Amino acid sequence: MVYETESGKFITGRGMDWNDPTSRFDVFVLPRGREQVGTHLDNPLKWTSKYASIFTSMYESASCDGVNEKGLAVNALYFAEADYGDYSQSDKPRLSIGAWNQYFLDSFATVKEAVEAMKGELPFIIVAPLLANGRPASAHLSLSDESGDSAILEYIDGELVIHHGSEFAVMTNSPTYEEQIAINTYWKLIGGNRSLPGTINAADRYVRTSYFLESTPKFPDGEEAVAAAMSIMRSIGVPLGMADPDHPNISATLWRTLTDHSNKRYYFESALQPALFWVDFDGLNLEAGAPELSVQVNGPVALFGNINDKLQPAEMIAWM
C-alpha cells in the first residue's frame, strides 16, 4: 500500500506472507554498474544496473522487494493466477522470475518510465520454475515512486496487463487485480465504518487495507508518518502459525517493509525478531565496482536501528 504524508510525500508498505518460516531472507545493497544475466538458461536477458538498489532476497535466489537510489520501489507478491507464456516457444531473451523485481530496480527511475518500457513488444519472456515446496514461482509486481505514482503488473494468459495510476494504491495476492478492484468497490458501498470482511483471505485484507489507508490521517513526515504506515501494515498481517493449506496465498506474515521514497530509506521489521531496522542510501558506496553488501534477516547479528554498519561484503545471489 502507498501512504501519503501530510506534506504530500509517500511511503510504500509491504508485508511478506509465506508458509515456510525457515525461509532465508537477506537484505542486499547492489551498486550501480553490475553486469546482470537474467537466467542460467540459454538466451538469457543481459543488462547493466543503471541504479544502485537496496533489496531483500528470498531463498538466496530471488529479489522480492526493494527500492533503488531514485526512489522507485518494486514489490513482488505471490500470484497463483500468473501465466507468463511458454518460454520454450519464444525466441525472446529469458528472464528468471527471481530477477524480474531486480530488473526494474536496476533499470528505471520512475513508474512512468518503467510502464512506458513495457508497452508494445516486451524485451524478455519470464521463466518461472517450481519452488522446493512444489508451488510455481508465480508473482505479480507493484511499482511506486517518489511522486506517488503506482502501477500493478500481472501476466494473465501469457499477456502483460498493467494498471497504472496513483489510484492503484493497494494490492494483494489474489484474485486478479481487476477482481480485487471489483470486490473493494462492493465493500465501499457497504461502508467500512459499519462492516469490514475479517478473515485472513487475501481479498478481505485488500478491503481492510484500502479502508485503513483512506481513514488514517496524513501525519507529518518523519517518525509519525513512518509509524502510521507501519501501523496499517501490522493491522492487516496474519499471525504466526496461521495458514490455510488449501489456499497457498494465505500464510503467516513473516516480515514487513516500508520504503520512504523521499528520504531514500528502506525499513524492515521481522515477525520473528520484532525490532525495526533500516538501511539508508546516504553513506553507502554505490559506485560501479563497489562490493555488494548484505546481512541475513533473523541471522546471528541482531538488527535494529540503522544497520548500514552491519552490512558486509557478499557474493551476489544466483537467480533461480
C-alpha positions as CSV (number, residue, x, y, z in Angstrom):
1,M,0.0,0.0,0.0
2,V,1.1,3.6,-0.7
3,Y,0.6,6.0,2.2
4,E,0.6,9.8,1.7
5,T,2.1,12.1,4.4
6,E,0.9,15.5,5.5
7,S,3.3,17.3,3.1
8,G,2.4,15.2,0.1
9,K,5.3,12.7,0.3
10,F,4.8,8.9,0.1
11,I,5.7,5.7,1.9
12,T,5.1,2.3,0.4
13,G,4.4,-0.6,2.9
14,R,4.6,-4.3,2.1
15,G,4.0,-7.5,4.0
16,M,5.6,-10.8,3.1
17,D,3.3,-13.8,3.9
18,W,4.9,-17.2,3.4
19,N,4.3,-20.7,4.7
20,D,7.9,-21.5,5.4
21,P,9.2,-19.7,8.5
22,T,12.6,-21.1,8.0
23,S,13.0,-19.4,4.6
24,R,16.2,-17.4,4.3
25,F,15.9,-13.7,3.6
26,D,18.8,-11.3,3.2
27,V,18.9,-7.5,2.8
28,F,21.3,-6.6,-0.1
29,V,22.9,-3.4,-1.3
30,L,23.7,-3.6,-5.0
31,P,25.9,-0.8,-6.5
32,R,25.5,0.7,-10.0
33,G,27.2,-0.8,-13.0
34,R,26.8,-4.5,-12.2
35,E,26.5,-6.8,-15.2
36,Q,23.4,-8.9,-14.8
37,V,22.5,-12.2,-16.5
38,G,18.8,-12.9,-16.1
39,T,18.9,-16.7,-16.1
40,H,21.4,-19.6,-16.3
41,L,19.4,-21.0,-19.3
42,D,20.3,-20.4,-22.9
43,N,19.5,-17.0,-24.4
44,P,19.4,-15.0,-21.1
45,L,18.4,-11.4,-20.9
46,K,21.5,-9.3,-20.1
47,W,21.6,-5.7,-18.7
48,T,23.8,-3.4,-16.5
49,S,22.4,-2.0,-13.3
50,K,21.9,1.7,-14.1
51,Y,20.8,2.5,-10.5
52,A,22.0,1.2,-7.1
53,S,19.4,-0.5,-5.0
54,I,18.6,-2.0,-1.6
55,F,16.6,-5.2,-1.9
56,T,15.5,-8.3,0.0
57,S,16.4,-11.7,-1.4
58,M,14.5,-14.9,-0.9
59,Y,15.9,-18.4,-0.9
60,E,19.2,-16.8,-1.9
61,S,17.9,-16.9,-5.5
62,A,15.3,-14.1,-5.9
63,S,14.9,-10.4,-5.4
64,C,11.4,-10.0,-4.0
65,D,11.3,-6.4,-2.6
66,G,13.3,-3.2,-2.7
67,V,14.0,0.4,-3.6
68,N,16.6,2.0,-5.9
69,E,18.5,5.2,-5.4
70,K,16.0,7.2,-7.4
71,G,13.2,6.2,-5.0
72,L,11.5,3.6,-7.2
73,A,10.1,0.8,-5.0
74,V,9.3,-2.6,-6.5
75,N,7.5,-5.4,-4.6
76,A,6.9,-9.0,-5.9
77,L,3.9,-10.8,-4.4
78,Y,2.9,-14.4,-4.9
79,F,0.2,-14.7,-7.6
80,A,-1.3,-18.1,-8.2
81,E,-3.1,-16.9,-11.4
82,A,0.0,-15.9,-13.2
83,D,0.7,-17.2,-16.7
84,Y,3.8,-16.0,-18.4
85,G,3.5,-18.0,-21.6
86,D,5.7,-20.9,-22.8
87,Y,9.3,-19.6,-22.9
88,S,10.4,-22.7,-24.9
89,Q,8.2,-21.4,-27.8
90,S,9.7,-17.9,-27.8
91,D,12.9,-16.5,-29.2
92,K,12.9,-13.6,-26.8
93,P,15.7,-13.3,-24.2
94,R,14.8,-15.2,-21.0
95,L,14.4,-13.6,-17.6
96,S,14.1,-15.7,-14.4
97,I,11.1,-14.8,-12.2
98,G,13.7,-14.4,-9.5
99,A,15.3,-11.5,-11.3
100,W,12.1,-9.8,-12.6
101,N,11.9,-7.5,-9.5
102,Q,15.5,-6.6,-9.8
103,Y,15.3,-5.8,-13.5
104,F,13.0,-2.9,-12.7
105,L,15.1,-1.7,-9.7
106,D,18.2,-1.8,-11.9
107,S,16.7,-0.1,-14.9
108,F,14.2,2.6,-14.1
109,A,13.9,5.8,-12.1
110,T,10.1,6.3,-12.1
111,V,6.9,4.3,-12.5
112,K,6.1,6.1,-15.7
113,E,9.4,5.2,-17.2
114,A,9.0,1.6,-16.3
115,V,5.5,1.4,-17.7
116,E,6.5,3.0,-21.0
117,A,9.3,0.5,-21.4
118,M,6.8,-2.4,-21.0
119,K,4.3,-1.1,-23.7
120,G,4.4,-2.8,-27.1
121,E,6.9,-5.6,-27.8
122,L,8.3,-6.8,-24.5
123,P,12.1,-7.2,-24.3
124,F,12.0,-10.6,-22.5
125,I,10.0,-13.6,-21.6
126,I,9.8,-14.8,-18.0
127,V,10.8,-18.3,-16.8
128,A,9.1,-19.4,-13.6
129,P,10.2,-22.8,-12.2
130,L,8.7,-24.8,-9.4
131,L,9.8,-24.0,-5.9
132,A,11.1,-26.6,-3.5
133,N,7.7,-26.8,-1.9
134,G,6.1,-27.7,-5.2
135,R,4.5,-24.3,-5.8
136,P,5.1,-22.5,-9.1
137,A,7.3,-19.4,-8.6
138,S,4.4,-17.1,-9.7
139,A,4.3,-13.4,-8.9
140,H,3.0,-10.1,-9.9
141,L,4.6,-6.7,-9.2
142,S,3.7,-3.4,-7.7
143,L,5.8,-0.3,-8.5
144,S,5.6,3.1,-6.7
145,D,7.8,6.2,-6.7
146,E,8.5,9.5,-5.0
147,S,5.7,11.2,-6.8
148,G,3.0,8.8,-5.5
149,D,2.6,7.2,-9.0
150,S,1.8,3.5,-8.9
151,A,1.5,0.5,-11.2
152,I,0.5,-3.1,-10.9
153,L,1.9,-5.6,-13.4
154,E,0.3,-9.0,-13.9
155,Y,0.7,-11.7,-16.6
156,I,-2.7,-13.1,-17.5
157,D,-3.0,-15.9,-20.2
158,G,0.5,-15.1,-21.3
159,E,-0.1,-11.3,-21.7
160,L,1.2,-8.5,-19.5
161,V,-1.7,-6.5,-18.0
162,I,-0.8,-3.1,-16.4
163,H,-2.9,-0.9,-14.1
164,H,-1.1,2.5,-14.0
165,G,-2.1,5.4,-11.8
166,S,-1.9,6.8,-8.3
167,E,-5.4,5.5,-7.6
168,F,-4.0,1.9,-7.5
169,A,-2.5,2.3,-4.1
170,V,-3.3,-1.2,-2.6
171,M,-2.7,-4.7,-4.0
172,T,-2.7,-8.2,-2.6
173,N,-2.0,-11.7,-3.8
174,S,-5.3,-12.9,-5.4
175,P,-7.6,-12.8,-7.2
176,T,-6.6,-10.9,-10.4
177,Y,-6.3,-7.1,-9.9
178,E,-9.5,-6.4,-11.9
179,E,-11.4,-8.6,-9.5
180,Q,-9.7,-7.1,-6.4
181,I,-11.0,-3.6,-7.5
182,A,-14.5,-5.0,-8.0
183,I,-14.5,-6.6,-4.6
184,N,-13.3,-3.4,-2.9
185,T,-16.0,-1.4,-4.8
186,Y,-18.7,-3.6,-3.3
187,W,-17.4,-3.1,0.2
188,K,-17.2,0.7,-0.3
189,L,-20.9,0.7,-0.9
190,I,-21.5,-1.1,2.4
191,G,-19.2,1.3,4.2
192,G,-16.1,0.3,6.2
193,N,-17.2,2.1,9.3
194,R,-20.2,-0.3,9.5
195,S,-18.7,-3.6,8.5
196,L,-15.4,-5.0,7.0
197,P,-14.6,-8.5,6.0
198,G,-12.5,-10.0,8.8
199,T,-10.8,-13.2,7.5
200,I,-7.2,-13.8,6.6
201,N,-8.2,-14.3,3.0
202,A,-6.2,-12.1,0.7
203,A,-9.2,-10.3,-0.8
204,D,-10.6,-9.5,2.6
205,R,-7.3,-8.0,3.7
206,Y,-7.2,-5.9,0.5
207,V,-10.5,-4.4,1.5
208,R,-9.4,-3.7,5.1
209,T,-6.1,-2.2,3.8
210,S,-8.0,0.1,1.5
211,Y,-10.3,1.3,4.2
212,F,-7.5,1.9,6.7
213,L,-5.4,3.7,4.2
214,E,-8.3,6.1,3.3
215,S,-9.2,6.5,7.0
216,T,-5.8,7.1,8.5
217,P,-4.8,10.7,8.9
218,K,-1.9,12.1,6.9
219,F,0.8,12.5,9.6
220,P,3.8,14.8,9.4
221,D,6.9,13.5,7.6
222,G,9.4,11.6,9.8
223,E,8.6,9.3,12.7
224,E,4.9,10.0,12.8
225,A,4.3,9.2,9.2
226,V,6.5,6.1,9.4
227,A,4.6,4.9,12.5
228,A,1.3,5.4,10.8
229,A,2.3,3.5,7.7
230,M,3.7,0.6,9.7
231,S,0.6,0.5,11.9
232,I,-1.5,-0.1,8.9
233,M,0.8,-2.9,7.7
234,R,0.7,-4.5,11.2
235,S,-3.1,-4.3,11.4
236,I,-3.6,-6.4,8.3
237,G,-0.9,-9.0,9.0
238,V,-1.5,-12.7,9.5
239,P,-0.4,-14.0,13.0
240,L,2.5,-16.5,13.1
241,G,1.3,-20.1,12.7
242,M,-1.9,-19.3,10.9
243,A,-2.3,-20.7,7.4
244,D,-4.7,-22.4,5.0
245,P,-3.1,-25.4,3.4
246,D,-5.8,-25.5,0.7
247,H,-5.1,-21.9,-0.3
248,P,-1.3,-21.2,-0.7
249,N,-2.0,-17.4,-0.9
250,I,-2.8,-17.5,2.8
251,S,0.2,-17.8,5.1
252,A,1.6,-16.1,8.2
253,T,3.2,-12.7,7.8
254,L,7.0,-13.2,8.2
255,W,8.1,-9.6,7.7
256,R,7.1,-6.1,6.7
257,T,9.0,-3.3,4.8
258,L,8.5,0.4,4.3
259,T,10.1,2.5,1.6
260,D,10.4,6.2,2.5
261,H,10.7,7.4,-1.1
262,S,11.9,10.9,-0.5
263,N,14.3,10.1,2.3
264,K,15.7,7.1,0.4
265,R,15.4,4.9,3.5
266,Y,14.3,1.2,3.5
267,Y,12.7,-0.1,6.7
268,F,12.4,-3.7,7.7
269,E,10.5,-5.5,10.6
270,S,10.7,-9.2,11.1
271,A,7.9,-11.0,12.9
272,L,10.4,-13.4,14.4
273,Q,12.7,-10.7,15.8
274,P,10.4,-7.7,16.1
275,A,12.6,-4.7,16.1
276,L,12.5,-2.1,13.3
277,F,15.8,-1.6,11.4
278,W,16.6,0.3,8.3
279,V,19.2,1.0,5.6
280,D,20.0,4.5,4.3
281,F,21.4,5.1,0.8
282,D,23.2,8.1,2.4
283,G,26.7,6.9,3.4
284,L,26.8,3.8,1.2
285,N,29.4,3.3,-1.6
286,L,27.1,2.9,-4.7
287,E,29.7,3.5,-7.4
288,A,30.4,0.9,-10.1
289,G,33.0,-1.6,-8.8
290,A,32.0,-1.2,-5.2
291,P,31.3,-4.5,-3.4
292,E,27.8,-6.0,-3.0
293,L,26.8,-5.9,0.7
294,S,24.3,-7.9,2.6
295,V,23.1,-9.0,6.1
296,Q,20.9,-12.0,6.9
297,V,17.5,-11.4,8.4
298,N,16.9,-13.3,11.6
299,G,20.6,-14.3,11.5
300,P,23.3,-14.2,14.1
301,V,23.6,-10.4,14.1
302,A,20.9,-8.5,16.0
303,L,19.4,-5.9,13.7
304,F,17.8,-2.7,15.0
305,G,18.0,1.0,14.1
306,N,20.3,2.0,11.3
307,I,22.2,-1.1,10.1
308,N,24.5,0.4,7.5
309,D,27.5,-0.6,9.6
310,K,26.2,-4.2,9.8
311,L,26.3,-4.8,6.1
312,Q,29.2,-6.9,4.9
313,P,30.7,-7.7,1.5
314,A,28.9,-10.7,0.0
315,E,28.5,-12.6,-3.3
316,M,25.5,-11.6,-5.4
317,I,22.8,-14.3,-5.4
318,A,22.3,-16.6,-8.4
319,W,18.8,-16.3,-9.9
320,M,16.5,-19.3,-9.6
